[in-house]
Amino acid sequence: MALFNQSLEITQRIGDVRTQAMTLHQLAFIYANKGDVEQAIALFNQSLEIINERIGNVKGKAATLHQLASIYANKGDVEQAIALFNQSLEITQRIGNVRTQANTLWWLGHLAEQQGEYTKAISYLQPALEILQQLKSPDAESVSASLNRVICNS
């Protein structure tokens, strides 16, 4: 964290906004993993502001929205999480970032399952599974298990 903070100071001083946004994103991820959710949200939002206003990095925006959404989901703020996941999903579909798209669909399926919306959950999990199988991702097994569980419950 100390090194990321040093990097952040340097990037701010020299005006390297792209690296600044990435550093804020990484710091936010560390804070989220440490359980400091509010600091993580603040840093992700700072990163998102730079991405939106200064550099227009749509892939970075999708990743940051995805991370923010997962934090809100883990906090139990399902509505906010779904809204952010949907924003991330729209971007990933537009730019063809299939890995993040699959992970976002997986999250949306999980949230729909938690709310007892099994048909909706299936509509998210099925395409997530197809993408992950095409990528030969080991995550395909977990999504397949989630899909089977949802089908059995519906």
Phi and psi in radians as a Rosetta constraint file:
Dihedral C 1 N 2 CA 2 C 2 CIRCULARHARMONIC -1.079 0.35
Dihedral N 2 CA 2 C 2 N 3 CIRCULARHARMONIC -0.720 0.35
Dihedral C 2 N 3 CA 3 C 3 CIRCULARHARMONIC -1.175 0.35
Dihedral N 3 CA 3 C 3 N 4 CIRCULARHARMONIC -0.694 0.35
Dihedral C 3 N 4 CA 4 C 4 CIRCULARHARMONIC -1.113 0.35
Dihedral N 4 CA 4 C 4 N 5 CIRCULARHARMONIC -0.703 0.35
Dihedral C 4 N 5 CA 5 C 5 CIRCULARHARMONIC -1.129 0.35
Dihedral N 5 CA 5 C 5 N 6 CIRCULARHARMONIC -0.666 0.35
Dihedral C 5 N 6 CA 6 C 6 CIRCULARHARMONIC -1.114 0.35
Dihedral N 6 CA 6 C 6 N 7 CIRCULARHARMONIC -0.768 0.35
Dihedral C 6 N 7 CA 7 C 7 CIRCULARHARMONIC -1.052 0.35
Dihedral N 7 CA 7 C 7 N 8 CIRCULARHARMONIC -0.726 0.35
Dihedral C 7 N 8 CA 8 C 8 CIRCULARHARMONIC -1.077 0.35
Dihedral N 8 CA 8 C 8 N 9 CIRCULARHARMONIC -0.761 0.35
Dihedral C 8 N 9 CA 9 C 9 CIRCULARHARMONIC -1.065 0.35
Dihedral N 9 CA 9 C 9 N 10 CIRCULARHARMONIC -0.764 0.35
Dihedral C 9 N 10 CA 10 C 10 CIRCULARHARMONIC -1.147 0.35
Dihedral N 10 CA 10 C 10 N 11 CIRCULARHARMONIC -0.811 0.35
Dihedral C 10 N 11 CA 11 C 11 CIRCULARHARMONIC -1.114 0.35
Dihedral N 11 CA 11 C 11 N 12 CIRCULARHARMONIC -0.613 0.35
Dihedral C 11 N 12 CA 12 C 12 CIRCULARHARMONIC -1.171 0.35
Dihedral N 12 CA 12 C 12 N 13 CIRCULARHARMONIC -0.733 0.35
Dihedral C 12 N 13 CA 13 C 13 CIRCULARHARMONIC -1.123 0.35
Dihedral N 13 CA 13 C 13 N 14 CIRCULARHARMONIC -0.709 0.35
Dihedral C 13 N 14 CA 14 C 14 CIRCULARHARMONIC -1.609 0.35
Dihedral N 14 CA 14 C 14 N 15 CIRCULARHARMONIC -0.100 0.35
Dihedral C 14 N 15 CA 15 C 15 CIRCULARHARMONIC 1.392 0.35
Dihedral N 15 CA 15 C 15 N 16 CIRCULARHARMONIC 0.439 0.35
Dihedral C 15 N 16 CA 16 C 16 CIRCULARHARMONIC -1.520 0.35
Dihedral N 16 CA 16 C 16 N 17 CIRCULARHARMONIC 1.467 0.35
Dihedral C 16 N 17 CA 17 C 17 CIRCULARHARMONIC -1.205 0.35
Dihedral N 17 CA 17 C 17 N 18 CIRCULARHARMONIC -0.553 0.35
Dihedral C 17 N 18 CA 18 C 18 CIRCULARHARMONIC -1.106 0.35
Dihedral N 18 CA 18 C 18 N 19 CIRCULARHARMONIC -0.857 0.35
Dihedral C 18 N 19 CA 19 C 19 CIRCULARHARMONIC -1.184 0.35
Dihedral N 19 CA 19 C 19 N 20 CIRCULARHARMONIC -0.607 0.35
Dihedral C 19 N 20 CA 20 C 20 CIRCULARHARMONIC -1.049 0.35
Dihedral N 20 CA 20 C 20 N 21 CIRCULARHARMONIC -0.802 0.35
Dihedral C 20 N 21 CA 21 C 21 CIRCULARHARMONIC -1.101 0.35
Dihedral N 21 CA 21 C 21 N 22 CIRCULARHARMONIC -0.742 0.35
Dihedral C 21 N 22 CA 22 C 22 CIRCULARHARMONIC -1.148 0.35
Dihedral N 22 CA 22 C 22 N 23 CIRCULARHARMONIC -0.680 0.35
Dihedral C 22 N 23 CA 23 C 23 CIRCULARHARMONIC -1.164 0.35
Dihedral N 23 CA 23 C 23 N 24 CIRCULARHARMONIC -0.756 0.35
Dihedral C 23 N 24 CA 24 C 24 CIRCULARHARMONIC -1.036 0.35
Dihedral N 24 CA 24 C 24 N 25 CIRCULARHARMONIC -0.722 0.35
Dihedral C 24 N 25 CA 25 C 25 CIRCULARHARMONIC -1.054 0.35
Dihedral N 25 CA 25 C 25 N 26 CIRCULARHARMONIC -0.813 0.35
Dihedral C 25 N 26 CA 26 C 26 CIRCULARHARMONIC -1.153 0.35
Dihedral N 26 CA 26 C 26 N 27 CIRCULARHARMONIC -0.733 0.35
Dihedral C 26 N 27 CA 27 C 27 CIRCULARHARMONIC -1.066 0.35
Dihedral N 27 CA 27 C 27 N 28 CIRCULARHARMONIC -0.740 0.35
Dihedral C 27 N 28 CA 28 C 28 CIRCULARHARMONIC -1.061 0.35
Dihedral N 28 CA 28 C 28 N 29 CIRCULARHARMONIC -0.731 0.35
Dihedral C 28 N 29 CA 29 C 29 CIRCULARHARMONIC -1.069 0.35
Dihedral N 29 CA 29 C 29 N 30 CIRCULARHARMONIC -0.735 0.35
Dihedral C 29 N 30 CA 30 C 30 CIRCULARHARMONIC -1.118 0.35
Dihedral N 30 CA 30 C 30 N 31 CIRCULARHARMONIC -0.818 0.35
Dihedral C 30 N 31 CA 31 C 31 CIRCULARHARMONIC -1.060 0.35
Dihedral N 31 CA 31 C 31 N 32 CIRCULARHARMONIC -0.694 0.35
Dihedral C 31 N 32 CA 32 C 32 CIRCULARHARMONIC -1.084 0.35
Dihedral N 32 CA 32 C 32 N 33 CIRCULARHARMONIC -0.763 0.35
Dihedral C 32 N 33 CA 33 C 33 CIRCULARHARMONIC -1.161 0.35
Dihedral N 33 CA 33 C 33 N 34 CIRCULARHARMONIC -0.487 0.35
Dihedral C 33 N 34 CA 34 C 34 CIRCULARHARMONIC -1.420 0.35
Dihedral N 34 CA 34 C 34 N 35 CIRCULARHARMONIC -0.168 0.35
Dihedral C 34 N 35 CA 35 C 35 CIRCULARHARMONIC 1.632 0.35
Dihedral N 35 CA 35 C 35 N 36 CIRCULARHARMONIC 0.067 0.35
Dihedral C 35 N 36 CA 36 C 36 CIRCULARHARMONIC -1.547 0.35
Dihedral N 36 CA 36 C 36 N 37 CIRCULARHARMONIC 1.347 0.35
Dihedral C 36 N 37 CA 37 C 37 CIRCULARHARMONIC -1.130 0.35
Dihedral N 37 CA 37 C 37 N 38 CIRCULARHARMONIC -0.748 0.35
Dihedral C 37 N 38 CA 38 C 38 CIRCULARHARMONIC -1.121 0.35
Dihedral N 38 CA 38 C 38 N 39 CIRCULARHARMONIC -0.724 0.35
Dihedral C 38 N 39 CA 39 C 39 CIRCULARHARMONIC -1.148 0.35
Dihedral N 39 CA 39 C 39 N 40 CIRCULARHARMONIC -0.692 0.35
Dihedral C 39 N 40 CA 40 C 40 CIRCULARHARMONIC -1.072 0.35
Dihedral N 40 CA 40 C 40 N 41 CIRCULARHARMONIC -0.790 0.35
Dihedral C 40 N 41 CA 41 C 41 CIRCULARHARMONIC -1.069 0.35
Dihedral N 41 CA 41 C 41 N 42 CIRCULARHARMONIC -0.773 0.35
Dihedral C 41 N 42 CA 42 C 42 CIRCULARHARMONIC -1.058 0.35
Dihedral N 42 CA 42 C 42 N 43 CIRCULARHARMONIC -0.763 0.35
Dihedral C 42 N 43 CA 43 C 43 CIRCULARHARMONIC -1.218 0.35
Dihedral N 43 CA 43 C 43 N 44 CIRCULARHARMONIC -0.707 0.35
Dihedral C 43 N 44 CA 44 C 44 CIRCULARHARMONIC -1.073 0.35
Dihedral N 44 CA 44 C 44 N 45 CIRCULARHARMONIC -0.707 0.35
Dihedral C 44 N 45 CA 45 C 45 CIRCULARHARMONIC -1.142 0.35
Dihedral N 45 CA 45 C 45 N 46 CIRCULARHARMONIC -0.665 0.35
Dihedral C 45 N 46 CA 46 C 46 CIRCULARHARMONIC -1.097 0.35
Dihedral N 46 CA 46 C 46 N 47 CIRCULARHARMONIC -0.762 0.35
Dihedral C 46 N 47 CA 47 C 47 CIRCULARHARMONIC -1.072 0.35
Dihedral N 47 CA 47 C 47 N 48 CIRCULARHARMONIC -0.774 0.35
Dihedral C 47 N 48 CA 48 C 48 CIRCULARHARMONIC -1.099 0.35
Dihedral N 48 CA 48 C 48 N 49 CIRCULARHARMONIC -0.673 0.35
Dihedral C 48 N 49 CA 49 C 49 CIRCULARHARMONIC -1.097 0.35
Dihedral N 49 CA 49 C 49 N 50 CIRCULARHARMONIC -0.753 0.35
Dihedral C 49 N 50 CA 50 C 50 CIRCULARHARMONIC -1.124 0.35
Dihedral N 50 CA 50 C 50 N 51 CIRCULARHARMONIC -0.780 0.35
Dihedral C 50 N 51 CA 51 C 51 CIRCULARHARMONIC -1.050 0.35
Dihedral N 51 CA 51 C 51 N 52 CIRCULARHARMONIC -0.810 0.35
Dihedral C 51 N 52 CA 52 C 52 CIRCULARHARMONIC -1.177 0.35
Dihedral N 52 CA 52 C 52 N 53 CIRCULARHARMONIC -0.816 0.35
Dihedral C 52 N 53 CA 53 C 53 CIRCULARHARMONIC -1.568 0.35
Dihedral N 53 CA 53 C 53 N 54 CIRCULARHARMONIC -0.462 0.35
Dihedral C 53 N 54 CA 54 C 54 CIRCULARHARMONIC -2.044 0.35
Dihedral N 54 CA 54 C 54 N 55 CIRCULARHARMONIC -0.641 0.35
Dihedral C 54 N 55 CA 55 C 55 CIRCULARHARMONIC -2.059 0.35
Dihedral N 55 CA 55 C 55 N 56 CIRCULARHARMONIC -0.308 0.35
Dihedral C 55 N 56 CA 56 C 56 CIRCULARHARMONIC 1.062 0.35
Dihedral N 56 CA 56 C 56 N 57 CIRCULARHARMONIC 0.596 0.35
Dihedral C 56 N 57 CA 57 C 57 CIRCULARHARMONIC -1.426 0.35
Dihedral N 57 CA 57 C 57 N 58 CIRCULARHARMONIC 1.650 0.35
Dihedral C 57 N 58 CA 58 C 58 CIRCULARHARMONIC -1.182 0.35
Dihedral N 58 CA 58 C 58 N 59 CIRCULARHARMONIC -0.608 0.35
Dihedral C 58 N 59 CA 59 C 59 CIRCULARHARMONIC -1.133 0.35
Dihedral N 59 CA 59 C 59 N 60 CIRCULARHARMONIC -0.750 0.35
Dihedral C 59 N 60 CA 60 C 60 CIRCULARHARMONIC -1.121 0.35
Dihedral N 60 CA 60 C 60 N 61 CIRCULARHARMONIC -0.654 0.35
Dihedral C 60 N 61 CA 61 C 61 CIRCULARHARMONIC -1.104 0.35
Dihedral N 61 CA 61 C 61 N 62 CIRCULARHARMONIC -0.790 0.35
Dihedral C 61 N 62 CA 62 C 62 CIRCULARHARMONIC -1.072 0.35
Dihedral N 62 CA 62 C 62 N 63 CIRCULARHARMONIC -0.747 0.35
Dihedral C 62 N 63 CA 63 C 63 CIRCULARHARMONIC -1.136 0.35
Dihedral N 63 CA 63 C 63 N 64 CIRCULARHARMONIC -0.725 0.35
Dihedral C 63 N 64 CA 64 C 64 CIRCULARHARMONIC -1.186 0.35
Dihedral N 64 CA 64 C 64 N 65 CIRCULARHARMONIC -0.742 0.35
Dihedral C 64 N 65 CA 65 C 65 CIRCULARHARMONIC -1.050 0.35
Dihedral N 65 CA 65 C 65 N 66 CIRCULARHARMONIC -0.707 0.35
Dihedral C 65 N 66 CA 66 C 66 CIRCULARHARMONIC -1.082 0.35
Dihedral N 66 CA 66 C 66 N 67 CIRCULARHARMONIC -0.805 0.35
Dihedral C 66 N 67 CA 67 C 67 CIRCULARHARMONIC -1.115 0.35
Dihedral N 67 CA 67 C 67 N 68 CIRCULARHARMONIC -0.774 0.35
Dihedral C 67 N 68 CA 68 C 68 CIRCULARHARMONIC -1.044 0.35
Dihedral N 68 CA 68 C 68 N 69 CIRCULARHARMONIC -0.761 0.35
Dihedral C 68 N 69 CA 69 C 69 CIRCULARHARMONIC -1.064 0.35
Dihedral N 69 CA 69 C 69 N 70 CIRCULARHARMONIC -0.733 0.35
Dihedral C 69 N 70 CA 70 C 70 CIRCULARHARMONIC -1.150 0.35
Dihedral N 70 CA 70 C 70 N 71 CIRCULARHARMONIC -0.603 0.35
Dihedral C 70 N 71 CA 71 C 71 CIRCULARHARMONIC -1.126 0.35
Dihedral N 71 CA 71 C 71 N 72 CIRCULARHARMONIC -0.823 0.35
Dihedral C 71 N 72 CA 72 C 72 CIRCULARHARMONIC -1.096 0.35
Dihedral N 72 CA 72 C 72 N 73 CIRCULARHARMONIC -0.666 0.35
Dihedral C 72 N 73 CA 73 C 73 CIRCULARHARMONIC -1.091 0.35
Dihedral N 73 CA 73 C 73 N 74 CIRCULARHARMONIC -0.784 0.35
Dihedral C 73 N 74 CA 74 C 74 CIRCULARHARMONIC -1.176 0.35
Dihedral N 74 CA 74 C 74 N 75 CIRCULARHARMONIC -0.456 0.35
Dihedral C 74 N 75 CA 75 C 75 CIRCULARHARMONIC -1.361 0.35
Dihedral N 75 CA 75 C 75 N 76 CIRCULARHARMONIC -0.246 0.35
Dihedral C 75 N 76 CA 76 C 76 CIRCULARHARMONIC 1.633 0.35
Dihedral N 76 CA 76 C 76 N 77 CIRCULARHARMONIC 0.096 0.35
Dihedral C 76 N 77 CA 77 C 77 CIRCULARHARMONIC -1.570 0.35
Dihedral N 77 CA 77 C 77 N 78 CIRCULARHARMONIC 1.344 0.35
Dihedral C 77 N 78 CA 78 C 78 CIRCULARHARMONIC -1.132 0.35
Dihedral N 78 CA 78 C 78 N 79 CIRCULARHARMONIC -0.712 0.35
Dihedral C 78 N 79 CA 79 C 79 CIRCULARHARMONIC -1.063 0.35
Dihedral N 79 CA 79 C 79 N 80 CIRCULARHARMONIC -0.807 0.35
Dihedral C 79 N 80 CA 80 C 80 CIRCULARHARMONIC -1.127 0.35
Dihedral N 80 CA 80 C 80 N 81 CIRCULARHARMONIC -0.719 0.35
Dihedral C 80 N 81 CA 81 C 81 CIRCULARHARMONIC -1.059 0.35
Dihedral N 81 CA 81 C 81 N 82 CIRCULARHARMONIC -0.822 0.35
Dihedral C 81 N 82 CA 82 C 82 CIRCULARHARMONIC -1.075 0.35
Dihedral N 82 CA 82 C 82 N 83 CIRCULARHARMONIC -0.747 0.35
Dihedral C 82 N 83 CA 83 C 83 CIRCULARHARMONIC -1.064 0.35
Dihedral N 83 CA 83 C 83 N 84 CIRCULARHARMONIC -0.783 0.35
Dihedral C 83 N 84 CA 84 C 84 CIRCULARHARMONIC -1.212 0.35
Dihedral N 84 CA 84 C 84 N 85 CIRCULARHARMONIC -0.713 0.35
Dihedral C 84 N 85 CA 85 C 85 CIRCULARHARMONIC -1.060 0.35
Dihedral N 85 CA 85 C 85 N 86 CIRCULARHARMONIC -0.707 0.35
Dihedral C 85 N 86 CA 86 C 86 CIRCULARHARMONIC -1.136 0.35
Dihedral N 86 CA 86 C 86 N 87 CIRCULARHARMONIC -0.645 0.35
Dihedral C 86 N 87 CA 87 C 87 CIRCULARHARMONIC -1.114 0.35
Dihedral N 87 CA 87 C 87 N 88 CIRCULARHARMONIC -0.770 0.35
Dihedral C 87 N 88 CA 88 C 88 CIRCULARHARMONIC -1.097 0.35
Dihedral N 88 CA 88 C 88 N 89 CIRCULARHARMONIC -0.753 0.35
Dihedral C 88 N 89 CA 89 C 89 CIRCULARHARMONIC -1.073 0.35
Dihedral N 89 CA 89 C 89 N 90 CIRCULARHARMONIC -0.751 0.35
Dihedral C 89 N 90 CA 90 C 90 CIRCULARHARMONIC -1.037 0.35
Dihedral N 90 CA 90 C 90 N 91 CIRCULARHARMONIC -0.740 0.35
Dihedral C 90 N 91 CA 91 C 91 CIRCULARHARMONIC -1.199 0.35
Dihedral N 91 CA 91 C 91 N 92 CIRCULARHARMONIC -0.813 0.35
Dihedral C 91 N 92 CA 92 C 92 CIRCULARHARMONIC -1.116 0.35
Dihedral N 92 CA 92 C 92 N 93 CIRCULARHARMONIC -0.608 0.35
Dihedral C 92 N 93 CA 93 C 93 CIRCULARHARMONIC -1.183 0.35
Dihedral N 93 CA 93 C 93 N 94 CIRCULARHARMONIC -0.697 0.35
Dihedral C 93 N 94 CA 94 C 94 CIRCULARHARMONIC -1.161 0.35
Dihedral N 94 CA 94 C 94 N 95 CIRCULARHARMONIC -0.689 0.35
Dihedral C 94 N 95 CA 95 C 95 CIRCULARHARMONIC -1.680 0.35
Dihedral N 95 CA 95 C 95 N 96 CIRCULARHARMONIC -0.094 0.35
Dihedral C 95 N 96 CA 96 C 96 CIRCULARHARMONIC 1.379 0.35
Dihedral N 96 CA 96 C 96 N 97 CIRCULARHARMONIC 0.457 0.35
Dihedral C 96 N 97 CA 97 C 97 CIRCULARHARMONIC -1.500 0.35
Dihedral N 97 CA 97 C 97 N 98 CIRCULARHARMONIC 1.475 0.35
Dihedral C 97 N 98 CA 98 C 98 CIRCULARHARMONIC -1.227 0.35
Dihedral N 98 CA 98 C 98 N 99 CIRCULARHARMONIC -0.548 0.35
Dihedral C 98 N 99 CA 99 C 99 CIRCULARHARMONIC -1.131 0.35
Dihedral N 99 CA 99 C 99 N 100 CIRCULARHARMONIC -0.867 0.35
Dihedral C 99 N 100 CA 100 C 100 CIRCULARHARMONIC -1.155 0.35
Dihedral N 100 CA 100 C 100 N 101 CIRCULARHARMONIC -0.624 0.35
Dihedral C 100 N 101 CA 101 C 101 CIRCULARHARMONIC -1.038 0.35
Dihedral N 101 CA 101 C 101 N 102 CIRCULARHARMONIC -0.815 0.35
Dihedral C 101 N 102 CA 102 C 102 CIRCULARHARMONIC -1.101 0.35
Dihedral N 102 CA 102 C 102 N 103 CIRCULARHARMONIC -0.760 0.35
Dihedral C 102 N 103 CA 103 C 103 CIRCULARHARMONIC -1.149 0.35
Dihedral N 103 CA 103 C 103 N 104 CIRCULARHARMONIC -0.624 0.35
Dihedral C 103 N 104 CA 104 C 104 CIRCULARHARMONIC -1.197 0.35
Dihedral N 104 CA 104 C 104 N 105 CIRCULARHARMONIC -0.752 0.35
Dihedral C 104 N 105 CA 105 C 105 CIRCULARHARMONIC -1.062 0.35
Dihedral N 105 CA 105 C 105 N 106 CIRCULARHARMONIC -0.682 0.35
Dihedral C 105 N 106 CA 106 C 106 CIRCULARHARMONIC -1.069 0.35
Dihedral N 106 CA 106 C 106 N 107 CIRCULARHARMONIC -0.829 0.35
Dihedral C 106 N 107 CA 107 C 107 CIRCULARHARMONIC -1.057 0.35
Dihedral N 107 CA 107 C 107 N 108 CIRCULARHARMONIC -0.816 0.35
Dihedral C 107 N 108 CA 108 C 108 CIRCULARHARMONIC -1.065 0.35
Dihedral N 108 CA 108 C 108 N 109 CIRCULARHARMONIC -0.682 0.35
Dihedral C 108 N 109 CA 109 C 109 CIRCULARHARMONIC -1.098 0.35
Dihedral N 109 CA 109 C 109 N 110 CIRCULARHARMONIC -0.734 0.35
Dihedral C 109 N 110 CA 110 C 110 CIRCULARHARMONIC -1.091 0.35
Dihedral N 110 CA 110 C 110 N 111 CIRCULARHARMONIC -0.779 0.35
Dihedral C 110 N 111 CA 111 C 111 CIRCULARHARMONIC -1.153 0.35
Dihedral N 111 CA 111 C 111 N 112 CIRCULARHARMONIC -0.703 0.35
Dihedral C 111 N 112 CA 112 C 112 CIRCULARHARMONIC -1.102 0.35
Dihedral N 112 CA 112 C 112 N 113 CIRCULARHARMONIC -0.700 0.35
Dihedral C 112 N 113 CA 113 C 113 CIRCULARHARMONIC -1.081 0.35
Dihedral N 113 CA 113 C 113 N 114 CIRCULARHARMONIC -0.775 0.35
Dihedral C 113 N 114 CA 114 C 114 CIRCULARHARMONIC -1.023 0.35
Dihedral N 114 CA 114 C 114 N 115 CIRCULARHARMONIC -0.558 0.35
Dihedral C 114 N 115 CA 115 C 115 CIRCULARHARMONIC -1.548 0.35
Dihedral N 115 CA 115 C 115 N 116 CIRCULARHARMONIC 0.065 0.35
Dihedral C 115 N 116 CA 116 C 116 CIRCULARHARMONIC 1.342 0.35
Dihedral N 116 CA 116 C 116 N 117 CIRCULARHARMONIC 0.255 0.35
Dihedral C 116 N 117 CA 117 C 117 CIRCULARHARMONIC -1.652 0.35
Dihedral N 117 CA 117 C 117 N 118 CIRCULARHARMONIC 1.341 0.35
Dihedral C 117 N 118 CA 118 C 118 CIRCULARHARMONIC -1.203 0.35
Dihedral N 118 CA 118 C 118 N 119 CIRCULARHARMONIC -0.671 0.35
Dihedral C 118 N 119 CA 119 C 119 CIRCULARHARMONIC -1.093 0.35
Dihedral N 119 CA 119 C 119 N 120 CIRCULARHARMONIC -0.754 0.35
Dihedral C 119 N 120 CA 120 C 120 CIRCULARHARMONIC -1.134 0.35
Dihedral N 120 CA 120 C 120 N 121 CIRCULARHARMONIC -0.722 0.35
Dihedral C 120 N 121 CA 121 C 121 CIRCULARHARMONIC -1.027 0.35
Dihedral N 121 CA 121 C 121 N 122 CIRCULARHARMONIC -0.773 0.35
Dihedral C 121 N 122 CA 122 C 122 CIRCULARHARMONIC -1.085 0.35
Dihedral N 122 CA 122 C 122 N 123 CIRCULARHARMONIC -0.688 0.35
Dihedral C 122 N 123 CA 123 C 123 CIRCULARHARMONIC -1.151 0.35
Dihedral N 123 CA 123 C 123 N 124 CIRCULARHARMONIC -0.380 0.35
Dihedral C 123 N 124 CA 124 C 124 CIRCULARHARMONIC -1.594 0.35
Dihedral N 124 CA 124 C 124 N 125 CIRCULARHARMONIC -0.744 0.35
Dihedral C 124 N 125 CA 125 C 125 CIRCULARHARMONIC -1.239 0.35
Dihedral N 125 CA 125 C 125 N 126 CIRCULARHARMONIC -0.629 0.35
Dihedral C 125 N 126 CA 126 C 126 CIRCULARHARMONIC -1.057 0.35
Dihedral N 126 CA 126 C 126 N 127 CIRCULARHARMONIC -0.899 0.35
Dihedral C 126 N 127 CA 127 C 127 CIRCULARHARMONIC -1.168 0.35
Dihedral N 127 CA 127 C 127 N 128 CIRCULARHARMONIC -0.555 0.35
Dihedral C 127 N 128 CA 128 C 128 CIRCULARHARMONIC -1.072 0.35
Dihedral N 128 CA 128 C 128 N 129 CIRCULARHARMONIC -0.776 0.35
Dihedral C 128 N 129 CA 129 C 129 CIRCULARHARMONIC -1.094 0.35
Dihedral N 129 CA 129 C 129 N 130 CIRCULARHARMONIC -0.777 0.35
Dihedral C 129 N 130 CA 130 C 130 CIRCULARHARMONIC -1.050 0.35
Dihedral N 130 CA 130 C 130 N 131 CIRCULARHARMONIC -0.755 0.35
Dihedral C 130 N 131 CA 131 C 131 CIRCULARHARMONIC -1.118 0.35
Dihedral N 131 CA 131 C 131 N 132 CIRCULARHARMONIC -0.834 0.35
Dihedral C 131 N 132 CA 132 C 132 CIRCULARHARMONIC -1.151 0.35
Dihedral N 132 CA 132 C 132 N 133 CIRCULARHARMONIC -0.588 0.35
Dihedral C 132 N 133 CA 133 C 133 CIRCULARHARMONIC -1.164 0.35
Dihedral N 133 CA 133 C 133 N 134 CIRCULARHARMONIC -0.708 0.35
Dihedral C 133 N 134 CA 134 C 134 CIRCULARHARMONIC -1.101 0.35
Dihedral N 134 CA 134 C 134 N 135 CIRCULARHARMONIC -0.626 0.35
Dihedral C 134 N 135 CA 135 C 135 CIRCULARHARMONIC -1.410 0.35
Dihedral N 135 CA 135 C 135 N 136 CIRCULARHARMONIC -0.099 0.35
Dihedral C 135 N 136 CA 136 C 136 CIRCULARHARMONIC 0.983 0.35
Dihedral N 136 CA 136 C 136 N 137 CIRCULARHARMONIC 0.705 0.35
Dihedral C 136 N 137 CA 137 C 137 CIRCULARHARMONIC -1.412 0.35
Dihedral N 137 CA 137 C 137 N 138 CIRCULARHARMONIC 2.431 0.35
Dihedral C 137 N 138 CA 138 C 138 CIRCULARHARMONIC -1.135 0.35
Dihedral N 138 CA 138 C 138 N 139 CIRCULARHARMONIC -0.320 0.35
Dihedral C 138 N 139 CA 139 C 139 CIRCULARHARMONIC -1.175 0.35
Dihedral N 139 CA 139 C 139 N 140 CIRCULARHARMONIC -0.312 0.35
Dihedral C 139 N 140 CA 140 C 140 CIRCULARHARMONIC -1.008 0.35
Dihedral N 140 CA 140 C 140 N 141 CIRCULARHARMONIC -0.627 0.35
Dihedral C 140 N 141 CA 141 C 141 CIRCULARHARMONIC -1.112 0.35
Dihedral N 141 CA 141 C 141 N 142 CIRCULARHARMONIC -0.730 0.35
Dihedral C 141 N 142 CA 142 C 142 CIRCULARHARMONIC -1.171 0.35
Dihedral N 142 CA 142 C 142 N 143 CIRCULARHARMONIC -0.712 0.35
Dihedral C 142 N 143 CA 143 C 143 CIRCULARHARMONIC -1.173 0.35
Dihedral N 143 CA 143 C 143 N 144 CIRCULARHARMONIC -0.673 0.35
Dihedral C 143 N 144 CA 144 C 144 CIRCULARHARMONIC -1.076 0.35
Dihedral N 144 CA 144 C 144 N 145 CIRCULARHARMONIC -0.734 0.35
Dihedral C 144 N 145 CA 145 C 145 CIRCULARHARMONIC -1.119 0.35
Dihedral N 145 CA 145 C 145 N 146 CIRCULARHARMONIC -0.727 0.35
Dihedral C 145 N 146 CA 146 C 146 CIRCULARHARMONIC -1.087 0.35
Dihedral N 146 CA 146 C 146 N 147 CIRCULARHARMONIC -0.778 0.35
Dihedral C 146 N 147 CA 147 C 147 CIRCULARHARMONIC -1.081 0.35
Dihedral N 147 CA 147 C 147 N 148 CIRCULARHARMONIC -0.775 0.35
Dihedral C 147 N 148 CA 148 C 148 CIRCULARHARMONIC -1.090 0.35
Dihedral N 148 CA 148 C 148 N 149 CIRCULARHARMONIC -0.714 0.35
Dihedral C 148 N 149 CA 149 C 149 CIRCULARHARMONIC -1.083 0.35
Dihedral N 149 CA 149 C 149 N 150 CIRCULARHARMONIC -0.764 0.35
Dihedral C 149 N 150 CA 150 C 150 CIRCULARHARMONIC -1.135 0.35
Dihedral N 150 CA 150 C 150 N 151 CIRCULARHARMONIC -0.743 0.35
Dihedral C 150 N 151 CA 151 C 151 CIRCULARHARMONIC -1.082 0.35
Dihedral N 151 CA 151 C 151 N 152 CIRCULARHARMONIC -0.711 0.35
Dihedral C 151 N 152 CA 152 C 152 CIRCULARHARMONIC -1.164 0.35
Dihedral N 152 CA 152 C 152 N 153 CIRCULARHARMONIC -0.559 0.35
Dihedral C 152 N 153 CA 153 C 153 CIRCULARHARMONIC -1.443 0.35
Dihedral N 153 CA 153 C 153 N 154 CIRCULARHARMONIC -0.302 0.35
